[in-house]
Amino acid sequence: MPYIQRNDEVIVIAGKDKGKTGRVLRVLNDKGRVLVAKIGMVKKHVKPNPQRNIAGGIAEQETPIHLSNVMLVDSNGKPTRVGVRVNADGTKERFAKTTGETIAPPKKSKK
């Protein structure tokens, strides 16, 4: 069970975007990185492609940032570490180390 999952609200604790919060768009487990909305924006030169209906020019996109540079935001809006505990029925759940509250599974978003 990963500590940070897609659609979690996280805060950046290191780097050029320190202090900003955003929603996790994608988790890259093999590289140990996450893609966070509106964090780590870079400009990318894009060639026009009429078949894919891409106009071309300079586009802005997010770059992945390392998992160690983000922390989950608890219900109070503060950064917290994440723990995993086993319920009485044998299922695992994530909880905030600062408050001890259970972290609800992230909401599913439609693409």
C-alpha positions in Angstrom: 0.0 0.0 0.0 1.6 3.3 -1.1 1.8 6.1 1.4 0.8 8.7 -1.2 -1.8 7.9 -3.7 -3.4 9.6 -6.7 -5.8 12.5 -5.8 -4.2 13.0 -2.4 -3.7 16.6 -1.3 0.1 17.1 -0.7 2.3 20.0 0.3 5.8 20.5 -1.1 8.4 20.7 1.7 11.6 21.2 -0.3 12.6 22.8 -3.6 11.6 25.8 -5.6 7.9 25.3 -4.9 8.3 24.9 -1.2 5.1 25.6 0.7 2.7 25.1 -2.2 -0.1 22.5 -2.1 -1.6 20.5 -4.9 -3.4 17.4 -5.9 -1.4 14.3 -6.9 -2.1 13.5 -10.6 0.1 10.5 -10.9 2.4 8.3 -8.8 5.6 6.9 -10.5 6.4 4.1 -8.1 9.4 2.7 -10.1 11.1 6.1 -10.0 9.9 7.2 -6.6 8.3 10.4 -7.9 4.9 12.1 -8.0 3.3 14.4 -10.5 1.5 17.2 -8.6 -1.0 19.7 -10.3 0.5 23.1 -10.9 3.8 22.2 -9.1 7.2 22.1 -10.9 6.0 23.8 -14.1 8.4 23.9 -17.0 8.1 25.2 -20.5 8.3 22.7 -23.3 8.6 23.4 -27.0 6.0 21.4 -28.9 5.9 20.7 -32.7 2.6 21.1 -34.4 0.8 17.8 -35.3 -2.4 18.2 -37.3 -3.3 14.5 -36.9 -3.5 14.9 -33.1 -4.9 18.4 -33.4 -1.9 19.9 -31.6 -1.2 23.5 -32.6 2.4 23.6 -31.4 4.4 26.4 -29.7 5.6 26.6 -26.1 3.5 24.6 -23.7 3.7 24.5 -19.9 3.6 21.2 -18.1 4.3 19.7 -14.7 7.5 17.7 -14.0 7.7 14.8 -11.5 9.1 15.7 -8.1 10.6 13.2 -5.6 8.4 11.6 -3.0 10.7 12.8 -0.2 9.9 16.4 -1.1 6.2 16.1 -0.5 4.1 15.3 2.6 0.4 14.5 2.8 -1.9 17.3 4.2 -4.1 16.2 7.1 -7.6 17.4 7.9 -6.2 20.5 9.7 -4.2 21.6 6.6 -0.8 20.7 8.1 1.8 18.4 6.7 1.8 14.9 8.3 3.6 11.6 8.0 1.6 8.6 7.0 1.3 5.4 8.9 -0.4 2.1 8.0 -2.3 0.1 10.6 -4.4 -3.1 10.3 -8.1 -3.0 11.3 -9.8 -5.6 13.4 -11.3 -7.1 10.2 -7.8 -7.4 8.7 -7.9 -4.6 6.2 -5.1 -2.0 6.0 -5.8 1.8 6.4 -3.6 4.8 6.3 -3.6 7.2 9.2 -2.1 10.7 10.0 0.8 10.4 12.5 0.1 13.9 13.8 -3.5 13.4 14.7 -4.0 9.7 14.6 -7.1 10.1 12.3 -7.8 7.7 9.5 -7.0 9.1 6.1 -10.0 8.4 3.8 -9.1 6.8 0.5 -8.7 9.4 -2.2 -11.7 10.2 -4.3 -11.8 8.6 -7.7 -11.8 11.2 -10.5 -13.1 10.6 -14.0 -10.7 11.2 -16.8 
